[in-house]
Amino acid sequence: MFDVRWQSVKQVIDLIAEELGIANKGHYLYGPGIDDQHPIIDEIRKYVSRAGNKAEMKKKIAELENENAVLRSLVGK
């Protein structure tokens, strides 16, 4: 029973590592690494941070485009 669970967990970890682009790069993915590093967690944090920054940038661009449209309409009058 334990071996079946462990194999399932390894498959999920391997899928996550593949999605993050860190599979087969010499990282030990199935537990804490050297100096208590966690390569999967580090990559997930980077991914979430980039996604958050992109969302903020898209919101700011939308605000600037709206402001630009208002200014253009005022100048055109």
Number of C-alpha atoms within 10 A of each C-alpha: 5 7 8 9 10 12 11 12 13 14 12 12 16 18 13 16 21 12 10 15 12 16 17 11 8 7 15 15 19 14 11 11 12 9 6 8 14 16 19 22 12 10 16 14 12 13 13 11 12 12 12 12 12 12 12 12 12 12 12 12 12 12 12 12 12 12 12 12 12 12 11 11 10 9 8 7 5
